[in-house]
Amino acid sequence: MTDLIDTTEMYLRTILELEEEGITPLRARISERLDHSGPTVSQTVARMERDGLVVVTEDRHLELTGEGRQKAVQVMRKHRLAERLLHDVIGLEWEYVHEEACRWEHVMSDRVEKRILELIDNPVSSPYGNPIPGLEELGHKPRGVFRSEVVDVVSVFTDGALDEFEAVISRLAEPVQVNPEVLQQFIAADVLPGKHAKFVREGRNVTITVAGSEKSLDLSKDLAAHIFVTL
C-alpha cells in the first residue's frame, strides 16, 4: 500500500477532513488520524509549509493556502469518486471501500474522474454520505443538492441536554470508515446514511436503533462523535 501513497496528498486530505468535521487542524490531530509519530508529522508539515501548501499560525493551527486547498479538494474529490466507483460499479463491499480508495486517490487522472461521473450519473456524495467537493472543476454541475446542515451525535446530546433523540443519519466521518469490523457492525444494525434512527445516551456509550431494524448498535461516545445527523 505504501508504494501508492503520496504523503503530502494524504496530509492535505486529512486537513480538509478535519475542517469538514469542525475539528481544528493541528499536527497532533494528524498524528492521531494517520498514526504517524510527532516528529514525522512535524517534518512533513514543515515541508508542506516550504512548498506553500499550508501555513502554521501562531496558535499552531494549520491553514491551507489557496494552492494547498485546491490540491486538497482535488485529492478529496478523487478519493470520494473512487469510493463511488468501487461501491456502485465494481461492487466492493462497503466496509472495504474507503481503504481501497485511499490507494486510488493518488493515481487517478482527470480523464478517469470525468468517466466515473458519467458512469454513476453525477453523484454529490460518497457511499458514506460525505460531500464530493470541486465537481465544477470537472465541468459537471451536480443534479442533486448536497445537504450541509448536519451536526455530530455527541453535540446534539450535549447542546440540547438530551438523553435521547431521533434524527436521520447523514454522514459517517473518516474515523468510522477506517475500521472494516466496525463498519460490518453498522451494516448488521442497518446504521447507514439516509436511515432514520433513535439515539440513546447510556453513560459513556450511545445506542443507535434504526427504524424497522431488529438490532441496535452500541458505540463509544468517541466514535459516535464522528456520526453526523440531520435533525
N, C-alpha and C positions, 0 to 999 in steps of 0.2 A: 504493500500500500504506500509506503514512504516514497517509492520511486515516482509516484504520480502526484505527490503533494507539493504545492508551491506554498512555502511557509508564509510569505508576505500576503498572498491572496487569502490564506486561511485566517490570518490575523485581521485583515480588513473585513472579512465576512463576520468574524466574531464581534468586532466593534459595532457593526451595523445591527447584529442580532441583539446585543446588549441595549442599544438605543431603542429598538423596537419594543423591548420588554420593560422599558422605563428604568433600566439599571445604569448608573453612571459608569462609563467605561474607564476602568483602572487597570493597571498592569496586574494587580492581584486577581481581578476578575478573569482576565485572560488566562492566567496561570491555572485558576480553578477549572475553567471550561475545557482547556486543552490538555491539562495535566502536564504542563511544562514547568520546569524549575524557574524560580525567580530570576536567576542570572540569565537564563536563556531568553526569557520574555524581555528583560531589560535590554539585552543586546539586540534583539530583533526590533524592538520599538525604536531604539536609537538609530538603527539602520534605516527604518522607515521614515524617521524624522529627517535624517540627512537627505533622503530621497524625495522629500517634500510631500509625503503622503499623510503624515499626522503631525500634530502639534501637542506637546506636553505642556499643559498650563501650570501656573504657579501652584495650584492646589492638586497637581498630579493627575488631573483628568486628561484623557486622551480625546482630542478633537480631530476629526477627519478634515483635511484640506479639501479644496474643490476637486483637485485631481484625485486625492485619496477616496473621496466619496464617489466619484464617477467610477473608479475601479472597483470599489466595494459593491456598488449597485450591479455592475456587470457580473461579478462573481456570484452574488446572491441570485441574480436572475438565472444564470446558467445552472446553478445548483437546484433551484426550485423547478425549472423546466425539466431538468434531468429527472427529478423526483416524479413529475407527472408522466414522463415517457416510461420510466421504469414501472410505475404502478398501473397506468391506464392502458398502455400499448403492449409492453413486454409481459406484464402480469406478475412481476416480482412481488413477493409477499410484503405487505405494508410495513411490517416490523423491520425489514431489511433495506427499505428504500432509501432512508436518509444516509445510512452508512455507505451504500454504493454510490449515491450522488456526490458524496464528498470526494470521490475519485474523479468522477466525470466532469465536475465543475472546472477543473484545471486544464482540460484538453478539448473542450467543446468549442467549435468555431461559430462565428455569427451565422454562417450558412445553415449549420445544423440547428441552431436556435430557431431560425425562421421556419425551418421544416417541421420542427416539433410543434410550433404554434399552429401550423396548418393541419397537422395530424390530429391534434386534440382540441381544435375549434376555439382558439384564443382564450385560454384559461386566465383567471385572475388570482388564483390561489393555489398553493401546494396541496398535496394529499393530507397534510397536517393542518390545513386551514390558514396558513400564513401567506401574506401578500407576495405576489411576484412583482418586483419593482422594475422600473425602467423599460416597460414594454414599448413605450412610444419611441424609444431609440431604435427599435427594430422595424419601425413603420407600421406597427399594429396598434389599433385602438381597441381595447378590450370591450367586448359586447356587454359584459356584466359590470356591475359596480361593486367594488370591494367595500365591505362594511368595516370601518376602522374603530367604531366606538365600542371598545372592549375593556374589560378590567379583569385583573387576575383574581382567582378564587379567594385567596387569603385576604386581599384588600377588601373584598365585599364583606367578609366576616368582621374584619377589624373596623372599617369605616362605619359600618351600619350597626355595630354591636349586636350582631345576629348569631344565633346558634344553628340556623338552617335557612336555606333559601332555594328557589328554583330559577334556572336560567338555561339558556342554550349554549352549548359548548361551541366556541368559535375557533380557537387556535390552541395548538399544543406547541410550546416553545422548544428550543433545541435541547435543553437538559432532559426533556421527556423522550425525545426522538432517539437519543443515543443508545438506549438500552433495549435491545430486542425482547428480552424476557419481560420487562415492564410493559412494553407495547403489546405483547401477547396477552397480558392480563387486561389491558384496555379493551382488546378485541373480544375477549371472553365475556366481559361485562357490557359490551356494546357502547363503551365510553369513547365516542368518536365525534369529530366535528360535525355540527349540524343537528346533533341529538339534544333533546330537551331532558334535563336531569335535575334531580334533587341533591343538594349538597348539605351534609350534616357535619357539624364540628363536634368531635369527640376527643377532648384533651388535646394532645399534640397531633392527632390524626384527623383526616377528613374522609367521610364515607360518601361515595358518589353512586347514585342509583338512577339509571336511565329509565324513562317511562316505558313500561312494557317489558322490561328485562327482568329475568328471574334472579340475576346475580348482581351483587354490588361490588364496588371496588374500594378498598381501603388504602389510603395513601398518607404518607407523612405530610405535614404542613409544608415542609421544604419543597417537596415535589409538587404539591397542589398549587404552590405559588407560581408555577410555570404553566398552569392551565388558565386560559383566558376565555371569558364568557361574555355573552350579551344578555343584559337583564331585560 
